Amino acid sequence: MKYEVVNGFDTKDKRYEAGDVIEESVIPSKSKKWLLEQGIVVKYVEKKLKRARNKDGSFKKDDKTTQDINEAWVEEGK
């Protein structure tokens, strides 16, 4: 199982930052329940993407002037 880090935390060996996706095995077993209860980590749900389409059904292009957004792809189900 994978978890997404919401708030940064340290383990004995490493620091994890918000947005990191980590395997269950890297979370100390004694701390896992507490980290989940406090909302420091949450179960990771992988987002599936599909190509975005225009009203006529053709594929949308990415607008290169918007650097942080890729308009050519959307989440499935939206």
N, C-alpha and C positions, 0 to 999 in steps of 0.2 A: 504494500500500500504506500501511496505517496501523500505527503503533506505539504501545504504551502505556508511559508512563514509570514505572519501578519506583522509581528513586532520582533525586532532583532533579539537574539539571545546567544549566549556563549555556552559551549560544552567544554570539556576538559581539553579537547584538541583544536577546536575551531570556533569561529564566530559565524553565525548565520544572520543574514539581513532580510528585511521585509521584501517579499517577492520571490525569494529563493524557493525552489521546489526540491524537497529532500525525501530520501527513502526512509521508511520507518526504522530501518536498522541503525541509522545514525543518531536517533533520539535515544538518550539513556532511558532504559526501561523504567527506572524509578521516577523519572520526570514526565513521561508521556502523558499520563492522566492529568497532571497538574497543568502542563502546557496547553492541553485541549480545553480544560475547564476555564482557564484564564483567557482563552482566545488568542494565545500567542502563536499557535499553529492551528490550521483547519485542514480537514480532508481535502485533497486536491481533486478537482474535477477537470479533466482535460476538455478543452473547448474544441469542437470540430468545426472546421471552416468549409465553406463552399463558395464558388464564384458568384459574385454579385451580378445581377442582371438589370438592364434598363426596362422600362415599361413595355418596349416592343420585343423583349425576350433576348436581345443581344447582350453580350458580356459588357460590363462597365470597365472603363480604364481607370488606372490609378492616376489621381491628380498629383503631379510631381510638386506642385506648389504647397501642398500640405504634407510636410515631412513626417509628422507623427501618426498620420492616418493613411491606411491603405484601402481606398474605396473599392478596389477590385475584389475584395474578399469580405464576407459577412459570416457570422455564426449561423450554424444550421438551426432551423426552427424560428428564425427571425425574418 
